[in-house]
Amino acid sequence: MPAFLIVHSKLTDPDAFEHYVKAAGPSLERHQGTYLLGGSLSEVLEGSHDKNRTVIFQFPSIEDAKSWHKSEEYQSIKPLREHTGEFDFVLVNSF
């Protein structure tokens, strides 16, 4: 079953973050990750949410998503994201 990686973020250095995006894109593709959508927060209808951007990726399975996140390739790219904002990575297994 497909799994979805939802990334909520609040960028503090969008220019530096672009280096991470360019590097992470090919690694996602190699692990069968597909970009589905991205956008800025319009309104919180219930609860609280302190991030202002959301991006959603789809993977064939939760195992594929975890494999990408734990891969040496991604771990070497991840430092490019440091100090560019605040990020929450949420993995959702569909049912």
N, CA, C and O atoms as a GROMACS GRO file, in nm:
protein
  380
    1MET      N    1   0.083  -0.119   0.000
    1MET     CA    2   0.000   0.000   0.000
    1MET      C    3   0.087   0.125   0.000
    1MET      O    4   0.194   0.126   0.062
    2PRO      N    5   0.043   0.228  -0.068
    2PRO     CA    6   0.123   0.350  -0.072
    2PRO      C    7   0.141   0.412   0.067
    2PRO      O    8   0.057   0.396   0.156
    3ALA      N    9   0.252   0.480   0.082
    3ALA     CA   10   0.279   0.556   0.204
    3ALA      C   11   0.303   0.701   0.161
    3ALA      O   12   0.349   0.727   0.050
    4PHE      N   13   0.272   0.792   0.249
    4PHE     CA   14   0.285   0.933   0.218
    4PHE      C   15   0.376   1.000   0.320
    4PHE      O   16   0.361   0.982   0.441
    5LEU      N   17   0.469   1.077   0.270
    5LEU     CA   18   0.558   1.156   0.354
    5LEU      C   19   0.507   1.299   0.347
    5LEU      O   20   0.505   1.361   0.241
    6ILE      N   21   0.466   1.350   0.462
    6ILE     CA   22   0.415   1.487   0.471
    6ILE      C   23   0.520   1.569   0.544
    6ILE      O   24   0.558   1.537   0.657
    7VAL      N   25   0.566   1.674   0.480
    7VAL     CA   26   0.668   1.760   0.540
    7VAL      C   27   0.606   1.897   0.563
    7VAL      O   28   0.565   1.966   0.469
    8HIS      N   29   0.601   1.936   0.690
    8HIS     CA   30   0.555   2.069   0.729
    8HIS      C   31   0.681   2.151   0.759
    8HIS      O   32   0.771   2.102   0.828
    9SER      N   33   0.687   2.272   0.710
    9SER     CA   34   0.808   2.351   0.732
    9SER      C   35   0.778   2.499   0.750
    9SER      O   36   0.673   2.550   0.711
   10LYS      N   37   0.875   2.564   0.811
   10LYS     CA   38   0.878   2.710   0.823
   10LYS      C   39   1.021   2.749   0.787
   10LYS      O   40   1.113   2.733   0.867
   11LEU      N   41   1.039   2.801   0.666
   11LEU     CA   42   1.173   2.833   0.618
   11LEU      C   43   1.224   2.964   0.677
   11LEU      O   44   1.150   3.062   0.690
   12THR      N   45   1.352   2.964   0.711
   12THR     CA   46   1.418   3.086   0.756
   12THR      C   47   1.524   3.131   0.657
   12THR      O   48   1.566   3.246   0.659
   13ASP      N   49   1.567   3.040   0.570
   13ASP     CA   50   1.667   3.072   0.468
   13ASP      C   51   1.630   3.001   0.337
   13ASP      O   52   1.689   2.899   0.302
   14PRO      N   53   1.531   3.056   0.266
   14PRO     CA   54   1.483   2.989   0.143
   14PRO      C   55   1.590   2.969   0.037
   14PRO      O   56   1.588   2.869  -0.034
   15ASP      N   57   1.684   3.062   0.026
   15ASP     CA   58   1.789   3.049  -0.076
   15ASP      C   59   1.878   2.928  -0.048
   15ASP      O   60   1.908   2.851  -0.139
   16ALA      N   61   1.920   2.910   0.078
   16ALA     CA   62   2.002   2.794   0.115
   16ALA      C   63   1.920   2.666   0.103
   16ALA      O   64   1.974   2.561   0.067
   17PHE      N   65   1.792   2.673   0.134
   17PHE     CA   66   1.707   2.555   0.126
   17PHE      C   67   1.699   2.501  -0.017
   17PHE      O   68   1.684   2.380  -0.036
   18GLU      N   69   1.709   2.586  -0.116
   18GLU     CA   70   1.702   2.543  -0.256
   18GLU      C   71   1.815   2.446  -0.291
   18GLU      O   72   1.796   2.358  -0.375
   19HIS      N   73   1.931   2.460  -0.227
   19HIS     CA   74   2.041   2.365  -0.250
   19HIS      C   75   2.000   2.225  -0.205
   19HIS      O   76   2.030   2.126  -0.271
   20TYR      N   77   1.931   2.218  -0.092
   20TYR     CA   78   1.880   2.090  -0.040
   20TYR      C   79   1.777   2.032  -0.136
   20TYR      O   80   1.782   1.913  -0.167
   21VAL      N   81   1.685   2.114  -0.181
   21VAL     CA   82   1.579   2.067  -0.271
   21VAL      C   83   1.639   2.007  -0.398
   21VAL      O   84   1.597   1.899  -0.442
   22LYS      N   85   1.736   2.076  -0.456
   22LYS     CA   86   1.799   2.027  -0.579
   22LYS      C   87   1.872   1.895  -0.557
   22LYS      O   88   1.872   1.808  -0.645
   23ALA      N   89   1.933   1.879  -0.442
   23ALA     CA   90   2.005   1.755  -0.412
   23ALA      C   91   1.912   1.642  -0.374
   23ALA      O   92   1.937   1.526  -0.409
   24ALA      N   93   1.805   1.672  -0.301
   24ALA     CA   94   1.715   1.568  -0.251
   24ALA      C   95   1.624   1.512  -0.361
   24ALA      O   96   1.586   1.395  -0.355
   25GLY      N   97   1.590   1.591  -0.459
   25GLY     CA   98   1.498   1.546  -0.565
   25GLY      C   99   1.540   1.416  -0.632
   25GLY      O  100   1.460   1.322  -0.635
   26PRO      N  101   1.661   1.407  -0.685
   26PRO     CA  102   1.702   1.282  -0.749
   26PRO      C  103   1.706   1.163  -0.654
   26PRO      O  104   1.678   1.050  -0.694
   27SER      N  105   1.741   1.187  -0.527
   27SER     CA  106   1.744   1.075  -0.431
   27SER      C  107   1.604   1.022  -0.406
   27SER      O  108   1.585   0.901  -0.390
   28LEU      N  109   1.506   1.111  -0.402
   28LEU     CA  110   1.367   1.067  -0.387
   28LEU      C  111   1.325   0.981  -0.505
   28LEU      O  112   1.265   0.875  -0.487
   29GLU      N  113   1.356   1.026  -0.625
   29GLU     CA  114   1.319   0.952  -0.745
   29GLU      C  115   1.382   0.813  -0.747
   29GLU      O  116   1.318   0.716  -0.785
   30ARG      N  117   1.509   0.804  -0.706
   30ARG     CA  118   1.577   0.674  -0.704
   30ARG      C  119   1.514   0.579  -0.604
   30ARG      O  120   1.529   0.457  -0.616
   31HIS      N  121   1.444   0.632  -0.505
   31HIS     CA  122   1.376   0.548  -0.405
   31HIS      C  123   1.225   0.543  -0.430
   31HIS      O  124   1.148   0.511  -0.340
   32GLN      N  125   1.185   0.576  -0.553
   32GLN     CA  126   1.047   0.569  -0.598
   32GLN      C  127   0.955   0.666  -0.527
   32GLN      O  128   0.835   0.643  -0.517
   33GLY      N  129   1.012   0.776  -0.477
   33GLY     CA  130   0.931   0.880  -0.416
   33GLY      C  131   0.880   0.974  -0.523
   33GLY      O  132   0.954   1.014  -0.613
   34THR      N  133   0.754   1.011  -0.514
   34THR     CA  134   0.691   1.098  -0.611
   34THR      C  135   0.637   1.223  -0.542
   34THR      O  136   0.565   1.213  -0.442
   35TYR      N  137   0.672   1.338  -0.593
   35TYR     CA  138   0.619   1.465  -0.542
   35TYR      C  139   0.472   1.474  -0.582
   35TYR      O  140   0.439   1.462  -0.700
   36LEU      N  141   0.383   1.494  -0.484
   36LEU     CA  142   0.241   1.506  -0.515
   36LEU      C  143   0.193   1.651  -0.513
   36LEU      O  144   0.125   1.695  -0.605
   37LEU      N  145   0.229   1.724  -0.408
   37LEU     CA  146   0.185   1.863  -0.400
   37LEU      C  147   0.264   1.938  -0.296
   37LEU      O  148   0.327   1.880  -0.208
   38GLY      N  149   0.259   2.067  -0.309
   38GLY     CA  150   0.320   2.155  -0.211
   38GLY      C  151   0.245   2.286  -0.211
   38GLY      O  152   0.192   2.329  -0.313
   39GLY      N  153   0.242   2.349  -0.096
   39GLY     CA  154   0.172   2.476  -0.089
   39GLY      C  155   0.194   2.544   0.044
   39GLY      O  156   0.253   2.489   0.137
   40SER      N  157   0.146   2.666   0.050
   40SER     CA  158   0.158   2.742   0.174
   40SER      C  159   0.028   2.731   0.253
   40SER      O  160  -0.080   2.708   0.198
   41LEU      N  161   0.042   2.747   0.383
   41LEU     CA  162  -0.072   2.736   0.473
   41LEU      C  163  -0.168   2.850   0.450
   41LEU      O  164  -0.128   2.966   0.444
   42SER      N  165  -0.295   2.818   0.436
   42SER     CA  166  -0.398   2.920   0.420
   42SER      C  167  -0.465   2.951   0.552
   42SER      O  168  -0.480   3.067   0.591
   43GLU      N  169  -0.506   2.844   0.620
   43GLU     CA  170  -0.583   2.865   0.743
   43GLU      C  171  -0.587   2.736   0.823
   43GLU      O  172  -0.602   2.627   0.767
   44VAL      N  173  -0.572   2.747   0.954
   44VAL     CA  174  -0.588   2.633   1.043
   44VAL      C  175  -0.734   2.631   1.086
   44VAL      O  176  -0.781   2.726   1.149
   45LEU      N  177  -0.806   2.525   1.054
   45LEU     CA  178  -0.948   2.517   1.088
   45LEU      C  179  -0.971   2.465   1.230
   45LEU      O  180  -1.068   2.503   1.295
   46GLU      N  181  -0.881   2.378   1.278
   46GLU     CA  182  -0.892   2.324   1.414
   46GLU      C  183  -0.752   2.299   1.467
   46GLU      O  184  -0.661   2.270   1.390
   47GLY      N  185  -0.735   2.310   1.596
   47GLY     CA  186  -0.606   2.283   1.657
   47GLY      C  187  -0.507   2.394   1.631
   47GLY      O  188  -0.544   2.508   1.607
   48SER      N  189  -0.378   2.358   1.635
   48SER     CA  190  -0.274   2.457   1.611
   48SER      C  191  -0.171   2.399   1.515
   48SER      O  192  -0.152   2.278   1.506
   49HIS      N  193  -0.106   2.488   1.446
   49HIS     CA  194  -0.006   2.446   1.347
   49HIS      C  195   0.088   2.564   1.329
   49HIS      O  196   0.045   2.672   1.289
   50ASP      N  197   0.216   2.545   1.358
   50ASP     CA  198   0.309   2.658   1.353
   50ASP      C  199   0.395   2.663   1.228
   50ASP      O  200   0.484   2.748   1.219
   51LYS      N  201   0.373   2.577   1.132
   51LYS     CA  202   0.449   2.579   1.007
   51LYS      C  203   0.366   2.649   0.900
   51LYS      O  204   0.245   2.662   0.914
   52ASN      N  205   0.432   2.694   0.792
   52ASN     CA  206   0.358   2.767   0.689
   52ASN      C  207   0.367   2.706   0.550
   52ASN      O  208   0.316   2.764   0.454
   53ARG      N  209   0.432   2.590   0.539
   53ARG     CA  210   0.441   2.520   0.410
   53ARG      C  211   0.418   2.372   0.432
   53ARG      O  212   0.455   2.318   0.536
   54THR      N  213   0.359   2.307   0.334
   54THR     CA  214   0.340   2.162   0.339
   54THR      C  215   0.373   2.104   0.203
   54THR      O  216   0.332   2.157   0.099
   55VAL      N  217   0.447   1.994   0.205
   55VAL     CA  218   0.480   1.920   0.082
   55VAL      C  219   0.445   1.773   0.109
   55VAL      O  220   0.470   1.722   0.218
   56ILE      N  221   0.387   1.707   0.010
   56ILE     CA  222   0.349   1.566   0.024
   56ILE      C  223   0.415   1.485  -0.088
   56ILE      O  224   0.408   1.521  -0.206
   57PHE      N  225   0.478   1.374  -0.046
   57PHE     CA  226   0.540   1.280  -0.139
   57PHE      C  227   0.473   1.144  -0.121
   57PHE      O  228   0.427   1.111  -0.011
   58GLN      N  229   0.468   1.067  -0.226
   58GLN     CA  230   0.415   0.931  -0.220
   58GLN      C  231   0.526   0.832  -0.249
   58GLN      O  232   0.608   0.854  -0.338
   59PHE      N  233   0.526   0.722  -0.173
   59PHE     CA  234   0.617   0.610  -0.194
   59PHE      C  235   0.533   0.484  -0.212
   59PHE      O  236   0.420   0.479  -0.164
   60PRO      N  237   0.585   0.383  -0.281
   60PRO     CA  238   0.509   0.259  -0.299
   60PRO      C  239   0.470   0.193  -0.167
   60PRO      O  240   0.365   0.128  -0.158
   61SER      N  241   0.553   0.209  -0.065
   61SER     CA  242   0.524   0.146   0.064
   61SER      C  243   0.594   0.224   0.175
   61SER      O  244   0.680   0.308   0.149
   62ILE      N  245   0.555   0.196   0.297
   62ILE     CA  246   0.619   0.260   0.412
   62ILE      C  247   0.766   0.218   0.419
   62ILE      O  248   0.852   0.296   0.461
   63GLU      N  249   0.794   0.095   0.379
   63GLU     CA  250   0.933   0.047   0.379
   63GLU      C  251   1.018   0.126   0.281
   63GLU      O  252   1.134   0.157   0.310
   64ASP      N  253   0.962   0.158   0.164
   64ASP     CA  254   1.036   0.238   0.065
   64ASP      C  255   1.065   0.378   0.119
   64ASP      O  256   1.174   0.431   0.100
   65ALA      N  257   0.968   0.437   0.186
   65ALA     CA  258   0.988   0.571   0.242
   65ALA      C  259   1.096   0.568   0.350
   65ALA      O  260   1.182   0.656   0.354
   66LYS      N  261   1.092   0.469   0.435
   66LYS     CA  262   1.193   0.458   0.540
   66LYS      C  263   1.330   0.428   0.481
   66LYS      O  264   1.431   0.479   0.530
   67SER      N  265   1.333   0.347   0.378
   67SER     CA  266   1.459   0.315   0.311
   67SER      C  267   1.523   0.441   0.255
   67SER      O  268   1.644   0.460   0.268
   68TRP      N  269   1.443   0.528   0.192
   68TRP     CA  270   1.495   0.654   0.141
   68TRP      C  271   1.550   0.739   0.256
   68TRP      O  272   1.663   0.788   0.249
   69HIS      N  273   1.471   0.756   0.360
   69HIS     CA  274   1.510   0.844   0.470
   69HIS      C  275   1.636   0.795   0.540
   69HIS      O  276   1.717   0.876   0.586
   70LYS      N  277   1.655   0.663   0.549
   70LYS     CA  278   1.771   0.605   0.617
   70LYS      C  279   1.891   0.586   0.524
   70LYS      O  280   2.000   0.554   0.570
   71SER      N  281   1.872   0.605   0.395
   71SER     CA  282   1.978   0.577   0.298
   71SER      C  283   2.100   0.667   0.321
   71SER      O  284   2.088   0.781   0.366
   72GLU      N  285   2.216   0.612   0.288
   72GLU     CA  286   2.339   0.691   0.298
   72GLU      C  287   2.331   0.814   0.208
   72GLU      O  288   2.378   0.922   0.243
   73GLU      N  289   2.269   0.796   0.091
   73GLU     CA  290   2.256   0.906  -0.003
   73GLU      C  291   2.179   1.023   0.061
   73GLU      O  292   2.226   1.137   0.058
   74TYR      N  293   2.062   0.994   0.119
   74TYR     CA  294   1.984   1.102   0.180
   74TYR      C  295   2.054   1.158   0.303
   74TYR      O  296   2.055   1.279   0.325
   75GLN      N  297   2.112   1.072   0.384
   75GLN     CA  298   2.181   1.119   0.504
   75GLN      C  299   2.295   1.214   0.470
   75GLN      O  300   2.327   1.303   0.548
   76SER      N  301   2.357   1.195   0.352
   76SER     CA  302   2.464   1.287   0.311
   76SER      C  303   2.408   1.420   0.261
   76SER      O  304   2.479   1.521   0.262
   77ILE      N  305   2.283   1.422   0.217
   77ILE     CA  306   2.217   1.543   0.166
   77ILE      C  307   2.153   1.622   0.281
   77ILE      O  308   2.148   1.745   0.277
   78LYS      N  309   2.106   1.552   0.380
   78LYS     CA  310   2.030   1.612   0.490
   78LYS      C  311   2.099   1.732   0.555
   78LYS      O  312   2.029   1.827   0.591
   79PRO      N  313   2.231   1.734   0.572
   79PRO     CA  314   2.295   1.852   0.632
   79PRO      C  315   2.273   1.982   0.554
   79PRO      O  316   2.284   2.091   0.611
   80LEU      N  317   2.242   1.974   0.426
   80LEU     CA  318   2.213   2.094   0.348
   80LEU      C  319   2.088   2.166   0.399
   80LEU      O  320   2.070   2.285   0.376
   81ARG      N  321   2.002   2.092   0.469
   81ARG     CA  322   1.878   2.146   0.521
   81ARG      C  323   1.898   2.217   0.656
   81ARG      O  324   1.817   2.300   0.696
   82GLU      N  325   2.006   2.182   0.725
   82GLU     CA  326   2.031   2.240   0.857
   82GLU      C  327   2.036   2.392   0.849
   82GLU      O  328   2.094   2.448   0.756
   83HIS      N  329   1.977   2.455   0.946
   83HIS     CA  330   1.978   2.601   0.960
   83HIS      C  331   1.902   2.672   0.849
   83HIS      O  332   1.922   2.792   0.827
   84THR      N  333   1.814   2.600   0.777
   84THR     CA  334   1.734   2.666   0.674
   84THR      C  335   1.589   2.682   0.718
   84THR      O  336   1.510   2.745   0.648
   85GLY      N  337   1.553   2.626   0.835
   85GLY     CA  338   1.416   2.638   0.884
   85GLY      C  339   1.383   2.530   0.985
   85GLY      O  340   1.471   2.460   1.034
   86GLU      N  341   1.255   2.519   1.014
   86GLU     CA  342   1.203   2.417   1.104
   86GLU      C  343   1.122   2.317   1.021
   86GLU      O  344   1.046   2.357   0.932
   87PHE      N  345   1.139   2.188   1.050
   87PHE     CA  346   1.078   2.084   0.967
   87PHE      C  347   1.017   1.974   1.052
   87PHE      O  348   1.076   1.932   1.151
   88ASP      N  349   0.900   1.928   1.012
   88ASP     CA  350   0.838   1.809   1.069
   88ASP      C  351   0.816   1.711   0.953
   88ASP      O  352   0.751   1.745   0.854
   89PHE      N  353   0.871   1.591   0.965
   89PHE     CA  354   0.852   1.486   0.865
   89PHE      C  355   0.756   1.384   0.926
   89PHE      O  356   0.787   1.323   1.028
   90VAL      N  357   0.642   1.364   0.863
   90VAL     CA  358   0.540   1.273   0.913
   90VAL      C  359   0.516   1.165   0.807
   90VAL      O  360   0.484   1.197   0.692
   91LEU      N  361   0.532   1.039   0.846
   91LEU     CA  362   0.511   0.929   0.754
   91LEU      C  363   0.372   0.869   0.782
   91LEU      O  364   0.340   0.834   0.896
   92VAL      N  365   0.293   0.858   0.678
   92VAL     CA  366   0.156   0.806   0.690
   92VAL      C  367   0.143   0.682   0.604
   92VAL      O  368   0.168   0.687   0.484
   93ASN      N  369   0.104   0.572   0.665
   93ASN     CA  370   0.079   0.449   0.593
   93ASN      C  371  -0.070   0.445   0.556
   93ASN      O  372  -0.155   0.454   0.645
   94SER      N  373  -0.101   0.434   0.429
   94SER     CA  374  -0.241   0.436   0.387
   94SER      C  375  -0.310   0.304   0.422
   94SER      O  376  -0.245   0.201   0.441
   95PHE      N  377  -0.440   0.310   0.430
   95PHE     CA  378  -0.520   0.189   0.456
   95PHE      C  379  -0.644   0.190   0.373
   95PHE      O  380  -0.724   0.097   0.381
   0.00000   0.00000   0.00000
